[in-house]
Amino acid sequence: MRDEDFDRLAARTNMRAATLAMARRILVDGLSAAAAGREFGRPRDVASRAAGRIRAEAQREQSCPECGRAF
């Protein structure tokens, strides 16, 4: 994911700065969830959920506003 895309998607969430930084390491920098979790002192599943929240925003961006189905 590009840095600009991440910033746009992250702006729609109310995630804390540290959680966003962990998600950025996974989605932009390509780090694994386990490695990002270790880097931030959090479990792998927390890191994975943080990245998943940003991915969900990306999915919503590509969905039909009327029915919610992906294009």
KOLNU-525309 format. One line per 8 residues: their letters; for each residue x, y, z of N, C-alpha, C. Coordinates in steps of 0.2 Angstrom, whole numbers, plus 5000, padded with zeros to 4 digits. Atoms other than C-alpha are relative to their C-alpha. Example, Ala and Ser with C-alpha at 12.3 -4.5 7.8 and 13.67 -1.06 7.14 Angstrom:
AS> 5004:4994:5000:5062:4978:5039:5004:5006:5000; 4996:4994:4999:5068:4995:5036:4996:5005:5003;
This chain:
MRDEDFDR> 5004:4994:5000:5000:5000:5000:5004:5006:5000; 4996:4994:5000:5006:5017:4996:4999:5004:5006; 5000:4996:4994:5010:5029:5010:4994:5005:5000; 5005:4995:5000:4997:5042:5004:4993:4996:5001; 5006:5004:4999:4983:5028:5003:4999:4999:5007; 5001:5002:4993:4987:5023:5021:4998:5006:5004; 5002:4994:4996:4986:5041:5027:4992:5002:4999; 5007:4998:5002:4969:5044:5018:4995:4995:5004;
LAARTNMR> 5004:5005:4997:4962:5028:5025:5000:5000:5008; 4999:5000:4992:4969:5030:5043:4996:5007:5002; 5003:4994:4998:4961:5048:5043:4993:4998:5002; 5007:5002:4999:4944:5039:5043:4999:4996:5007; 5000:5004:4994:4948:5029:5059:5001:5005:5006; 4999:4997:4994:4949:5034:5077:5006:4996:5004; 4995:5004:4997:4964:5023:5080:5006:5004:5003; 4995:4996:4997:4978:5029:5091:5006:5000:4996;
AATLAMAR> 4994:4999:5004:4995:5035:5084:5004:4993:5000; 4996:5006:4999:5004:5019:5091:4997:4995:4996; 5004:5005:5004:4991:5008:5083:5001:5001:4993; 4999:4998:5007:4992:5017:5067:5007:4999:4997; 4993:5001:5001:5011:5016:5067:5001:4993:4999; 4999:5008:5001:5010:4997:5069:4997:4998:4994; 5003:5002:5006:4998:4995:5055:5004:5003:4994; 4996:4998:5005:5009:5006:5044:5006:4996:4998;
RILVDGLS> 4994:5004:5001:5024:4995:5047:4998:4994:4996; 5003:5006:5003:5013:4980:5041:4998:5002:4993; 5003:4999:5007:5004:4988:5026:5004:5004:4995; 4996:4996:5005:5016:5001:5019:5008:4997:5000; 4993:5002:5000:5033:4994:5025:5001:4992:4998; 5000:5007:5002:5029:4976:5022:5002:4995:5006; 4997:5004:4995:5034:4970:5039:4994:4995:5002; 5005:5005:4998:5025:4954:5046:4996:5002:5006;
AAAAGREF> 5003:4998:4993:5012:4956:5060:5004:4998:5006; 4996:5002:4995:5023:4946:5071:5005:5005:5002; 4994:4995:4999:5038:4957:5068:4998:5007:5002; 5003:4993:4998:5027:4973:5070:4998:5000:5007; 5002:5000:4993:5020:4967:5086:5006:5000:5005; 4994:5000:4996:5037:4963:5093:5003:5007:5000; 4997:4993:5000:5043:4980:5088:4997:5005:5004; 5004:4995:4996:5029:4989:5097:4998:4997:5007;
GRPRDVAS> 5002:5004:4993:5028:4976:5112:4993:4998:5000; 5007:5002:5000:5011:4970:5107:5000:4993:4997; 5001:5006:5003:5005:4953:5102:4998:5000:4993; 5001:5001:5007:5004:4947:5084:4993:5002:4998; 5007:4999:5002:4985:4947:5084:4998:5007:5001; 5002:4993:4999:4984:4965:5090:5003:5004:4994; 4998:4997:5006:4995:4970:5075:4996:4998:4994; 5004:5002:5006:4985:4960:5063:4994:5003:5000;
RAAGRIRA> 5006:4997:5000:4969:4967:5069:5001:5008:4998; 4999:4993:5002:4976:4985:5067:5001:5001:4992; 5000:5000:5007:4981:4981:5049:4993:4999:4997; 5007:5002:5003:4964:4973:5046:4995:5006:5000; 5005:4994:4999:4955:4989:5052:5001:5005:4994; 4999:4996:5006:4964:4999:5038:4998:4996:4994; 5002:5004:5006:4961:4985:5025:4992:5001:4999; 5008:4999:5000:4942:4986:5030:4998:5007:4997;
EAQREQSC> 5002:4993:5003:4942:5005:5026:5002:5000:4993; 4999:5000:5007:4950:5001:5009:4995:4996:4997; 5005:5004:5003:4937:4988:5006:4993:5004:4999; 5006:4995:5000:4923:5001:5011:5000:5005:4994; 4999:4995:5005:4931:5013:4999:4998:4998:4993; 5002:5003:5007:4928:5001:4984:4994:4997:5000; 5006:5003:5000:4911:4996:4989:4994:5005:4997; 5006:4996:5002:4894:5002:4982:4997:5003:5006;
PECGRAF> 5003:4997:4994:4887:5015:4993:4993:4998:5002; 5007:5002:4999:4869:5008:4991:4999:4993:5003; 5001:5006:4998:4871:4990:4993:5006:4997:5004; 4994:5002:4996:4889:4988:5001:5004:4995:4997; 4996:5005:5004:4895:4975:4988:5006:5003:4997; 4994:4997:5003:4912:4977:4981:4999:5000:4993; 5000:4999:5007:4914:4983:4964:5004:4995:4996;
